[in-house]
Amino acid sequence: MPTVSKKTGFTNPNYKYHEIVKVSTKAKFNKKHGAMEVNLKKCLEIFFDTKFKSELSVYEIIDGTTVGKPYKCDYYAKIGNQHVIFEFNGNHHYQSSFKIDTDTRKNKALRNPAKNTTIKKGSGPGVKYETFKIPYYMQLTKDFAHYLFEDQCLLKLNKSYYSNKKYKKAIKLMYNTDDENMIFAPGLHTSKQTPATYCEEGLERFLKEMDEMSKKYPSIKHQYIRSLKLYIKDVGNEKFIIPLKNGERKNPKKEFTEWFNIEPEEKYLNCIFEREKKVYKL
C-alpha cells in the first residue's frame, strides 16, 4: 500500500521498480542494470555490434584555429564509414538556456568537417558526425527501440540496426527482464526535474522531440503523459509537475497544456508505472 509523507503530504509510489524485476535493492539495480543512463554504452554495443568510446573530445574551429575547451561527446564509434555520436541529454538540456545554446553551437560544429577537429592545436582533420540524442525521460520500450535503432538509423546511416533478438538482450541487461511489457515506462515518476522546471527553449525542445517520436509511435506520448498524471495525483498540485498557463509561471507555454490535455489510452500503457494501482507480476 502507498504511504503519505508526513513532511510533504505527498503520496509515495506504490511500487519500487527493482522489486518488480526481482533485484534485492535499488543500489544493486542501479549498479548492474540502471536503465538507459547506466548501461547505454553496452546497449549501443549490442545493437551496433561494435565497441563505443566514452567521452570523445571534439574541438571547434573558428578562423582556422581551435577555440576554447573541447565539446564532450558521450559515446562515439565509427559505424561503416560514418562517424556516430550518441548523447544522453540530462535534465539540464531542458532547464538551461545557456546549455541549449551550447548544444546548438556543438551540433553545428559536429556536422561541419571544416569546423571541428580532435586535435588540440591545429585545424584538422575534421569529420562529419551523425548525432543521436536520447532524452533523460525515455526508457527502452520496444517502440522507442524501433524509433532509435531502426527509423533514426535508416534516416542517418541508411541502415536499420534493430532486431528483436538484440532488443531482448538489451532489456535483459538494463531492466533484468526480457519481457517487453515489464519495461519501466517513459516519463517522470519520482524525479523533481519535471517539465515545470523547464525554460522556454527547453519546453520547445521537449515538444519537438515528442512530436518526432510520437508521429509513428503514439505509445511514447501516452506513456509519458500517464506518468505525469499519476504524479500529479500523488502530489496533489500540478504546479510541481507541469508548466501552468495562466500567469502562475513566467513565460507559460499554452502549447504544452494543449499537448498534455488528453486521456492516455490503455492500449498504449503496456509498461510499468510505479505510481499505478495495479498488480505487476514478472
Secondary structure by P-SEA (a helix, b strand, c coil): cbbbbccccccccccccccccccccaaaaaaccccccccaaaaaaaaacbbbbcbbbbbbbcccccccbbbbbcbbbbcccbbbbbbbccccccccaaaaaaaaaaaaaaaccccccccccccccbbbbbbbbbcccccccaaaaaaacccccccccccccccaaaaaaaaaaccccccccccccccccccccccccccaaaaaaaaaaaaaaacccaaaaaaaaaaaaaaaaaaccccccccccccccccccaaaaaaacccccccccccccccccccccc
